[in-house]
Amino acid sequence: MQADFKFLFAHPAHLIAFGFGSGLAPKAPGTAGTLLGLPLFWLIGAAAPDLPNRIVLLIAAFLLGVWACGRTGRALGVADHGGMVWDEIVAFALVLMFIPAPLFSPAGWLWIALAFALFRLFDILKPWPIRLADAHLKNGFGVMFDDLLAAAYAIAAMKGIQWLV
């Protein structure tokens, strides 16, 4: 099956998994999808100003991704199609929870850029155990989980930089 706009609107899971169309970007769909993590983070913050409820909404977004990416992968016949970017969106929203400055302040924009670069770096390079998870975990959970690990690496690197600065 071809991943195109017709496929995107054939089922709600496809629309979610493909990041509302960002996964159809002809070049670097993962990077395009990652950018949508910022509006997701903003929406979660607007819906839940307190941390425990933000975490609950992020877990719900992760579980939604397990379902959407699993169903979409089965429809495409590819467990982790490159156009499925909901995993990047949710994982980057998680990374943004650890920005040490107000989000839309001048310092916040620098931290957002650093968070973005670090997350993409770890998502692309896939250091251990990300590569191991990517190779062995399949279906929707596998698609979502390896990006969760890349987010953990990005958060750890940001915390290390924050400690140094």
PyMOL commands that place a pseudoatom at each C-alpha (Angstrom):
pseudoatom trace, name=CA, resn=MET, resi=1, chain=A, elem=C, hetatm=0, pos=[0.000, 0.000, 0.000]
pseudoatom trace, name=CA, resn=GLN, resi=2, chain=A, elem=C, hetatm=0, pos=[1.171, 3.523, -0.856]
pseudoatom trace, name=CA, resn=ALA, resi=3, chain=A, elem=C, hetatm=0, pos=[1.513, 6.152, 1.889]
pseudoatom trace, name=CA, resn=ASP, resi=4, chain=A, elem=C, hetatm=0, pos=[-0.164, 9.226, 0.406]
pseudoatom trace, name=CA, resn=PHE, resi=5, chain=A, elem=C, hetatm=0, pos=[-2.960, 11.661, 1.281]
pseudoatom trace, name=CA, resn=LYS, resi=6, chain=A, elem=C, hetatm=0, pos=[-5.600, 9.081, 0.354]
pseudoatom trace, name=CA, resn=PHE, resi=7, chain=A, elem=C, hetatm=0, pos=[-4.002, 6.591, 2.755]
pseudoatom trace, name=CA, resn=LEU, resi=8, chain=A, elem=C, hetatm=0, pos=[-3.643, 9.305, 5.405]
pseudoatom trace, name=CA, resn=PHE, resi=9, chain=A, elem=C, hetatm=0, pos=[-7.393, 9.922, 5.517]
pseudoatom trace, name=CA, resn=ALA, resi=10, chain=A, elem=C, hetatm=0, pos=[-8.429, 6.265, 5.115]
pseudoatom trace, name=CA, resn=HIS, resi=11, chain=A, elem=C, hetatm=0, pos=[-8.333, 5.723, 8.898]
pseudoatom trace, name=CA, resn=PRO, resi=12, chain=A, elem=C, hetatm=0, pos=[-7.815, 7.981, 11.952]
pseudoatom trace, name=CA, resn=ALA, resi=13, chain=A, elem=C, hetatm=0, pos=[-4.846, 5.824, 13.019]
pseudoatom trace, name=CA, resn=HIS, resi=14, chain=A, elem=C, hetatm=0, pos=[-3.020, 6.697, 9.799]
pseudoatom trace, name=CA, resn=LEU, resi=15, chain=A, elem=C, hetatm=0, pos=[-3.603, 10.413, 10.313]
pseudoatom trace, name=CA, resn=ILE, resi=16, chain=A, elem=C, hetatm=0, pos=[-2.205, 10.207, 13.850]
pseudoatom trace, name=CA, resn=ALA, resi=17, chain=A, elem=C, hetatm=0, pos=[0.726, 7.914, 13.010]
pseudoatom trace, name=CA, resn=PHE, resi=18, chain=A, elem=C, hetatm=0, pos=[1.742, 10.179, 10.119]
pseudoatom trace, name=CA, resn=GLY, resi=19, chain=A, elem=C, hetatm=0, pos=[1.654, 13.238, 12.356]
pseudoatom trace, name=CA, resn=PHE, resi=20, chain=A, elem=C, hetatm=0, pos=[-1.351, 14.805, 10.608]
pseudoatom trace, name=CA, resn=GLY, resi=21, chain=A, elem=C, hetatm=0, pos=[0.552, 14.724, 7.322]
pseudoatom trace, name=CA, resn=SER, resi=22, chain=A, elem=C, hetatm=0, pos=[4.029, 15.767, 8.447]
pseudoatom trace, name=CA, resn=GLY, resi=23, chain=A, elem=C, hetatm=0, pos=[5.226, 12.204, 7.880]
pseudoatom trace, name=CA, resn=LEU, resi=24, chain=A, elem=C, hetatm=0, pos=[4.524, 12.626, 4.165]
pseudoatom trace, name=CA, resn=ALA, resi=25, chain=A, elem=C, hetatm=0, pos=[7.352, 15.177, 3.893]
pseudoatom trace, name=CA, resn=PRO, resi=26, chain=A, elem=C, hetatm=0, pos=[9.526, 14.082, 0.942]
pseudoatom trace, name=CA, resn=LYS, resi=27, chain=A, elem=C, hetatm=0, pos=[12.760, 14.688, 2.885]
pseudoatom trace, name=CA, resn=ALA, resi=28, chain=A, elem=C, hetatm=0, pos=[13.429, 14.094, 6.581]
pseudoatom trace, name=CA, resn=PRO, resi=29, chain=A, elem=C, hetatm=0, pos=[9.890, 13.186, 7.705]
pseudoatom trace, name=CA, resn=GLY, resi=30, chain=A, elem=C, hetatm=0, pos=[11.198, 12.381, 11.198]
pseudoatom trace, name=CA, resn=THR, resi=31, chain=A, elem=C, hetatm=0, pos=[12.571, 15.890, 11.517]
pseudoatom trace, name=CA, resn=ALA, resi=32, chain=A, elem=C, hetatm=0, pos=[9.310, 17.374, 10.225]
pseudoatom trace, name=CA, resn=GLY, resi=33, chain=A, elem=C, hetatm=0, pos=[7.373, 15.279, 12.713]
pseudoatom trace, name=CA, resn=THR, resi=34, chain=A, elem=C, hetatm=0, pos=[9.657, 16.206, 15.587]
pseudoatom trace, name=CA, resn=LEU, resi=35, chain=A, elem=C, hetatm=0, pos=[8.746, 19.855, 15.047]
pseudoatom trace, name=CA, resn=LEU, resi=36, chain=A, elem=C, hetatm=0, pos=[5.130, 18.990, 15.919]
pseudoatom trace, name=CA, resn=GLY, resi=37, chain=A, elem=C, hetatm=0, pos=[6.295, 17.989, 19.392]
pseudoatom trace, name=CA, resn=LEU, resi=38, chain=A, elem=C, hetatm=0, pos=[6.337, 21.692, 20.298]
pseudoatom trace, name=CA, resn=PRO, resi=39, chain=A, elem=C, hetatm=0, pos=[2.620, 22.316, 19.628]
pseudoatom trace, name=CA, resn=LEU, resi=40, chain=A, elem=C, hetatm=0, pos=[1.766, 19.008, 21.344]
pseudoatom trace, name=CA, resn=PHE, resi=41, chain=A, elem=C, hetatm=0, pos=[3.749, 20.106, 24.394]
pseudoatom trace, name=CA, resn=TRP, resi=42, chain=A, elem=C, hetatm=0, pos=[1.989, 23.475, 24.337]
pseudoatom trace, name=CA, resn=LEU, resi=43, chain=A, elem=C, hetatm=0, pos=[-1.439, 21.809, 24.065]
pseudoatom trace, name=CA, resn=ILE, resi=44, chain=A, elem=C, hetatm=0, pos=[-0.660, 19.458, 26.946]
pseudoatom trace, name=CA, resn=GLY, resi=45, chain=A, elem=C, hetatm=0, pos=[0.496, 22.429, 29.042]
pseudoatom trace, name=CA, resn=ALA, resi=46, chain=A, elem=C, hetatm=0, pos=[-2.661, 24.368, 28.196]
pseudoatom trace, name=CA, resn=ALA, resi=47, chain=A, elem=C, hetatm=0, pos=[-4.881, 21.405, 29.068]
pseudoatom trace, name=CA, resn=ALA, resi=48, chain=A, elem=C, hetatm=0, pos=[-3.014, 20.471, 32.250]
pseudoatom trace, name=CA, resn=PRO, resi=49, chain=A, elem=C, hetatm=0, pos=[-0.991, 23.169, 34.014]
pseudoatom trace, name=CA, resn=ASP, resi=50, chain=A, elem=C, hetatm=0, pos=[0.242, 20.766, 36.712]
pseudoatom trace, name=CA, resn=LEU, resi=51, chain=A, elem=C, hetatm=0, pos=[3.015, 18.208, 36.156]
pseudoatom trace, name=CA, resn=PRO, resi=52, chain=A, elem=C, hetatm=0, pos=[1.140, 15.012, 37.194]
pseudoatom trace, name=CA, resn=ASN, resi=53, chain=A, elem=C, hetatm=0, pos=[-1.645, 15.665, 34.691]
pseudoatom trace, name=CA, resn=ARG, resi=54, chain=A, elem=C, hetatm=0, pos=[0.858, 16.577, 31.977]
pseudoatom trace, name=CA, resn=ILE, resi=55, chain=A, elem=C, hetatm=0, pos=[2.518, 13.220, 32.537]
pseudoatom trace, name=CA, resn=VAL, resi=56, chain=A, elem=C, hetatm=0, pos=[-0.860, 11.456, 32.316]
pseudoatom trace, name=CA, resn=LEU, resi=57, chain=A, elem=C, hetatm=0, pos=[-1.593, 13.210, 28.988]
pseudoatom trace, name=CA, resn=LEU, resi=58, chain=A, elem=C, hetatm=0, pos=[1.855, 12.320, 27.660]
pseudoatom trace, name=CA, resn=ILE, resi=59, chain=A, elem=C, hetatm=0, pos=[1.317, 8.667, 28.617]
pseudoatom trace, name=CA, resn=ALA, resi=60, chain=A, elem=C, hetatm=0, pos=[-2.057, 8.793, 26.849]
pseudoatom trace, name=CA, resn=ALA, resi=61, chain=A, elem=C, hetatm=0, pos=[-0.356, 10.228, 23.737]
pseudoatom trace, name=CA, resn=PHE, resi=62, chain=A, elem=C, hetatm=0, pos=[2.226, 7.404, 23.921]
pseudoatom trace, name=CA, resn=LEU, resi=63, chain=A, elem=C, hetatm=0, pos=[-0.495, 4.747, 24.186]
pseudoatom trace, name=CA, resn=LEU, resi=64, chain=A, elem=C, hetatm=0, pos=[-2.427, 6.384, 21.346]
pseudoatom trace, name=CA, resn=GLY, resi=65, chain=A, elem=C, hetatm=0, pos=[0.784, 6.086, 19.311]
pseudoatom trace, name=CA, resn=VAL, resi=66, chain=A, elem=C, hetatm=0, pos=[1.191, 2.396, 20.140]
pseudoatom trace, name=CA, resn=TRP, resi=67, chain=A, elem=C, hetatm=0, pos=[-2.274, 1.792, 18.709]
pseudoatom trace, name=CA, resn=ALA, resi=68, chain=A, elem=C, hetatm=0, pos=[-1.991, 4.178, 15.723]
pseudoatom trace, name=CA, resn=CYS, resi=69, chain=A, elem=C, hetatm=0, pos=[1.505, 3.110, 14.658]
pseudoatom trace, name=CA, resn=GLY, resi=70, chain=A, elem=C, hetatm=0, pos=[0.676, -0.573, 15.102]
pseudoatom trace, name=CA, resn=ARG, resi=71, chain=A, elem=C, hetatm=0, pos=[-2.453, -0.336, 12.973]
pseudoatom trace, name=CA, resn=THR, resi=72, chain=A, elem=C, hetatm=0, pos=[-0.776, 1.864, 10.352]
pseudoatom trace, name=CA, resn=GLY, resi=73, chain=A, elem=C, hetatm=0, pos=[2.277, -0.386, 10.156]
pseudoatom trace, name=CA, resn=ARG, resi=74, chain=A, elem=C, hetatm=0, pos=[0.056, -3.419, 9.561]
pseudoatom trace, name=CA, resn=ALA, resi=75, chain=A, elem=C, hetatm=0, pos=[-1.865, -1.543, 6.849]
pseudoatom trace, name=CA, resn=LEU, resi=76, chain=A, elem=C, hetatm=0, pos=[1.388, -0.599, 5.108]
pseudoatom trace, name=CA, resn=GLY, resi=77, chain=A, elem=C, hetatm=0, pos=[3.027, -3.984, 5.631]
pseudoatom trace, name=CA, resn=VAL, resi=78, chain=A, elem=C, hetatm=0, pos=[6.018, -2.219, 7.250]
pseudoatom trace, name=CA, resn=ALA, resi=79, chain=A, elem=C, hetatm=0, pos=[6.319, -2.313, 11.041]
pseudoatom trace, name=CA, resn=ASP, resi=80, chain=A, elem=C, hetatm=0, pos=[8.191, 1.013, 11.306]
pseudoatom trace, name=CA, resn=HIS, resi=81, chain=A, elem=C, hetatm=0, pos=[7.517, 3.001, 8.147]
pseudoatom trace, name=CA, resn=GLY, resi=82, chain=A, elem=C, hetatm=0, pos=[9.617, 6.179, 7.928]
pseudoatom trace, name=CA, resn=GLY, resi=83, chain=A, elem=C, hetatm=0, pos=[6.505, 8.301, 7.522]
pseudoatom trace, name=CA, resn=MET, resi=84, chain=A, elem=C, hetatm=0, pos=[5.120, 7.275, 10.900]
pseudoatom trace, name=CA, resn=VAL, resi=85, chain=A, elem=C, hetatm=0, pos=[6.276, 10.188, 13.047]
pseudoatom trace, name=CA, resn=TRP, resi=86, chain=A, elem=C, hetatm=0, pos=[3.924, 10.168, 16.037]
pseudoatom trace, name=CA, resn=ASP, resi=87, chain=A, elem=C, hetatm=0, pos=[6.779, 8.552, 17.972]
pseudoatom trace, name=CA, resn=GLU, resi=88, chain=A, elem=C, hetatm=0, pos=[9.015, 11.579, 17.346]
pseudoatom trace, name=CA, resn=ILE, resi=89, chain=A, elem=C, hetatm=0, pos=[6.205, 13.998, 18.196]
pseudoatom trace, name=CA, resn=VAL, resi=90, chain=A, elem=C, hetatm=0, pos=[5.456, 12.433, 21.585]
pseudoatom trace, name=CA, resn=ALA, resi=91, chain=A, elem=C, hetatm=0, pos=[9.097, 11.822, 22.491]
pseudoatom trace, name=CA, resn=PHE, resi=92, chain=A, elem=C, hetatm=0, pos=[10.095, 15.407, 21.693]
pseudoatom trace, name=CA, resn=ALA, resi=93, chain=A, elem=C, hetatm=0, pos=[7.159, 16.704, 23.767]
pseudoatom trace, name=CA, resn=LEU, resi=94, chain=A, elem=C, hetatm=0, pos=[8.619, 14.670, 26.644]
pseudoatom trace, name=CA, resn=VAL, resi=95, chain=A, elem=C, hetatm=0, pos=[12.062, 16.222, 26.126]
pseudoatom trace, name=CA, resn=LEU, resi=96, chain=A, elem=C, hetatm=0, pos=[10.498, 19.689, 26.211]
pseudoatom trace, name=CA, resn=MET, resi=97, chain=A, elem=C, hetatm=0, pos=[9.160, 18.961, 29.706]
pseudoatom trace, name=CA, resn=PHE, resi=98, chain=A, elem=C, hetatm=0, pos=[12.767, 19.242, 30.888]
pseudoatom trace, name=CA, resn=ILE, resi=99, chain=A, elem=C, hetatm=0, pos=[13.602, 22.641, 29.395]
pseudoatom trace, name=CA, resn=PRO, resi=100, chain=A, elem=C, hetatm=0, pos=[15.105, 24.616, 32.311]
pseudoatom trace, name=CA, resn=ALA, resi=101, chain=A, elem=C, hetatm=0, pos=[13.850, 28.033, 31.122]
pseudoatom trace, name=CA, resn=PRO, resi=102, chain=A, elem=C, hetatm=0, pos=[10.394, 29.420, 30.383]
pseudoatom trace, name=CA, resn=LEU, resi=103, chain=A, elem=C, hetatm=0, pos=[9.466, 27.911, 27.043]
pseudoatom trace, name=CA, resn=PHE, resi=104, chain=A, elem=C, hetatm=0, pos=[9.009, 31.013, 24.913]
pseudoatom trace, name=CA, resn=SER, resi=105, chain=A, elem=C, hetatm=0, pos=[11.642, 33.214, 26.554]
pseudoatom trace, name=CA, resn=PRO, resi=106, chain=A, elem=C, hetatm=0, pos=[14.918, 33.993, 24.724]
pseudoatom trace, name=CA, resn=ALA, resi=107, chain=A, elem=C, hetatm=0, pos=[16.717, 31.376, 26.855]
pseudoatom trace, name=CA, resn=GLY, resi=108, chain=A, elem=C, hetatm=0, pos=[13.823, 28.977, 26.312]
pseudoatom trace, name=CA, resn=TRP, resi=109, chain=A, elem=C, hetatm=0, pos=[14.245, 29.147, 22.531]
pseudoatom trace, name=CA, resn=LEU, resi=110, chain=A, elem=C, hetatm=0, pos=[17.938, 28.251, 22.913]
pseudoatom trace, name=CA, resn=TRP, resi=111, chain=A, elem=C, hetatm=0, pos=[17.024, 25.262, 25.074]
pseudoatom trace, name=CA, resn=ILE, resi=112, chain=A, elem=C, hetatm=0, pos=[14.332, 24.229, 22.586]
pseudoatom trace, name=CA, resn=ALA, resi=113, chain=A, elem=C, hetatm=0, pos=[16.891, 24.315, 19.754]
pseudoatom trace, name=CA, resn=LEU, resi=114, chain=A, elem=C, hetatm=0, pos=[19.370, 22.314, 21.840]
pseudoatom trace, name=CA, resn=ALA, resi=115, chain=A, elem=C, hetatm=0, pos=[16.666, 19.805, 22.836]
pseudoatom trace, name=CA, resn=PHE, resi=116, chain=A, elem=C, hetatm=0, pos=[15.660, 19.421, 19.194]
pseudoatom trace, name=CA, resn=ALA, resi=117, chain=A, elem=C, hetatm=0, pos=[19.259, 18.870, 18.037]
pseudoatom trace, name=CA, resn=LEU, resi=118, chain=A, elem=C, hetatm=0, pos=[20.022, 16.384, 20.813]
pseudoatom trace, name=CA, resn=PHE, resi=119, chain=A, elem=C, hetatm=0, pos=[16.820, 14.416, 20.296]
pseudoatom trace, name=CA, resn=ARG, resi=120, chain=A, elem=C, hetatm=0, pos=[17.337, 14.177, 16.525]
pseudoatom trace, name=CA, resn=LEU, resi=121, chain=A, elem=C, hetatm=0, pos=[20.994, 13.192, 17.056]
pseudoatom trace, name=CA, resn=PHE, resi=122, chain=A, elem=C, hetatm=0, pos=[20.117, 10.312, 19.372]
pseudoatom trace, name=CA, resn=ASP, resi=123, chain=A, elem=C, hetatm=0, pos=[17.111, 9.278, 17.273]
pseudoatom trace, name=CA, resn=ILE, resi=124, chain=A, elem=C, hetatm=0, pos=[19.279, 9.070, 14.149]
pseudoatom trace, name=CA, resn=LEU, resi=125, chain=A, elem=C, hetatm=0, pos=[22.464, 7.577, 15.676]
pseudoatom trace, name=CA, resn=LYS, resi=126, chain=A, elem=C, hetatm=0, pos=[20.570, 5.120, 17.880]
pseudoatom trace, name=CA, resn=PRO, resi=127, chain=A, elem=C, hetatm=0, pos=[23.265, 4.401, 20.494]
pseudoatom trace, name=CA, resn=TRP, resi=128, chain=A, elem=C, hetatm=0, pos=[22.881, 1.356, 22.742]
pseudoatom trace, name=CA, resn=PRO, resi=129, chain=A, elem=C, hetatm=0, pos=[20.220, 0.333, 23.830]
pseudoatom trace, name=CA, resn=ILE, resi=130, chain=A, elem=C, hetatm=0, pos=[18.158, 2.304, 21.298]
pseudoatom trace, name=CA, resn=ARG, resi=131, chain=A, elem=C, hetatm=0, pos=[19.485, 0.276, 18.361]
pseudoatom trace, name=CA, resn=LEU, resi=132, chain=A, elem=C, hetatm=0, pos=[18.798, -2.947, 20.263]
pseudoatom trace, name=CA, resn=ALA, resi=133, chain=A, elem=C, hetatm=0, pos=[15.202, -1.901, 20.992]
pseudoatom trace, name=CA, resn=ASP, resi=134, chain=A, elem=C, hetatm=0, pos=[14.731, -0.772, 17.387]
pseudoatom trace, name=CA, resn=ALA, resi=135, chain=A, elem=C, hetatm=0, pos=[15.923, -4.148, 16.096]
pseudoatom trace, name=CA, resn=HIS, resi=136, chain=A, elem=C, hetatm=0, pos=[13.993, -6.372, 18.504]
pseudoatom trace, name=CA, resn=LEU, resi=137, chain=A, elem=C, hetatm=0, pos=[10.775, -4.570, 19.436]
pseudoatom trace, name=CA, resn=LYS, resi=138, chain=A, elem=C, hetatm=0, pos=[8.205, -4.435, 16.669]
pseudoatom trace, name=CA, resn=ASN, resi=139, chain=A, elem=C, hetatm=0, pos=[4.658, -3.245, 16.124]
pseudoatom trace, name=CA, resn=GLY, resi=140, chain=A, elem=C, hetatm=0, pos=[3.320, -0.069, 17.688]
pseudoatom trace, name=CA, resn=PHE, resi=141, chain=A, elem=C, hetatm=0, pos=[5.150, -0.457, 20.989]
pseudoatom trace, name=CA, resn=GLY, resi=142, chain=A, elem=C, hetatm=0, pos=[8.507, -0.922, 19.279]
pseudoatom trace, name=CA, resn=VAL, resi=143, chain=A, elem=C, hetatm=0, pos=[7.933, 2.118, 17.063]
pseudoatom trace, name=CA, resn=MET, resi=144, chain=A, elem=C, hetatm=0, pos=[7.173, 4.273, 20.106]
pseudoatom trace, name=CA, resn=PHE, resi=145, chain=A, elem=C, hetatm=0, pos=[9.678, 2.830, 22.581]
pseudoatom trace, name=CA, resn=ASP, resi=146, chain=A, elem=C, hetatm=0, pos=[12.945, 3.454, 20.724]
pseudoatom trace, name=CA, resn=ASP, resi=147, chain=A, elem=C, hetatm=0, pos=[12.077, 7.159, 20.493]
pseudoatom trace, name=CA, resn=LEU, resi=148, chain=A, elem=C, hetatm=0, pos=[11.320, 7.184, 24.202]
pseudoatom trace, name=CA, resn=LEU, resi=149, chain=A, elem=C, hetatm=0, pos=[14.890, 5.968, 24.744]
pseudoatom trace, name=CA, resn=ALA, resi=150, chain=A, elem=C, hetatm=0, pos=[16.237, 8.690, 22.418]
pseudoatom trace, name=CA, resn=ALA, resi=151, chain=A, elem=C, hetatm=0, pos=[14.277, 11.195, 24.499]
pseudoatom trace, name=CA, resn=ALA, resi=152, chain=A, elem=C, hetatm=0, pos=[15.894, 9.831, 27.673]
pseudoatom trace, name=CA, resn=TYR, resi=153, chain=A, elem=C, hetatm=0, pos=[19.353, 10.315, 26.121]
pseudoatom trace, name=CA, resn=ALA, resi=154, chain=A, elem=C, hetatm=0, pos=[18.463, 13.877, 25.069]
pseudoatom trace, name=CA, resn=ILE, resi=155, chain=A, elem=C, hetatm=0, pos=[17.131, 14.691, 28.550]
pseudoatom trace, name=CA, resn=ALA, resi=156, chain=A, elem=C, hetatm=0, pos=[20.252, 13.277, 30.211]
pseudoatom trace, name=CA, resn=ALA, resi=157, chain=A, elem=C, hetatm=0, pos=[22.490, 15.290, 27.861]
pseudoatom trace, name=CA, resn=MET, resi=158, chain=A, elem=C, hetatm=0, pos=[20.480, 18.465, 28.538]
pseudoatom trace, name=CA, resn=LYS, resi=159, chain=A, elem=C, hetatm=0, pos=[20.699, 17.923, 32.284]
pseudoatom trace, name=CA, resn=GLY, resi=160, chain=A, elem=C, hetatm=0, pos=[24.459, 17.415, 31.954]
pseudoatom trace, name=CA, resn=ILE, resi=161, chain=A, elem=C, hetatm=0, pos=[24.795, 20.643, 29.960]
pseudoatom trace, name=CA, resn=GLN, resi=162, chain=A, elem=C, hetatm=0, pos=[22.567, 22.445, 32.464]
pseudoatom trace, name=CA, resn=TRP, resi=163, chain=A, elem=C, hetatm=0, pos=[24.815, 21.244, 35.280]
pseudoatom trace, name=CA, resn=LEU, resi=164, chain=A, elem=C, hetatm=0, pos=[27.908, 22.508, 33.432]
pseudoatom trace, name=CA, resn=VAL, resi=165, chain=A, elem=C, hetatm=0, pos=[26.413, 25.909, 32.644]
for i in range(1, 165): cmd.bond("trace and resi %d" % i, "trace and resi %d" % (i + 1))
show_as sticks, trace
zoom trace
